[in-house]
Amino acid sequence: MLYEINQFNFDVANIKKDLEIENIVVTDEQVTTLKQYINQEISFQDIVSNIQNSLG
């Protein structure tokens, strides 16, 4: 499991770099949310609700 997490972090770093080239910035909070989703700690609906709550 530790290897998978390290691999995920490595991939995220590469993805963040690629997105920055396109002027898209990914925050650490977004990465944390993605990890929680991948680890089935939160649902897609939780993510949608968090976005809705942050908008107003």
Residue, then its C-alpha position, 0 to 999 in steps of 0.5 A: m500500500l505504501y508503494e501505491i501511495n508513493q506512486f500516486n504522489f509521483d504521478v500527481a506531481n507529474i500531472k500538476k506540472d503538465l497542468e501548470i504548462e496549460n496554466i491550470v493550477v491544482t491545489d493540495e486540497q484538490v489532491t487530498t480530495l482526489k486521494q480521499y475519493i480514490n481511497q473510497e473515504i468520500s463519494f462523488q456526491d460528497i465532492v459535488s456537495n463540497i463544490q456547491n457549498s464553496l460556491g455559495 
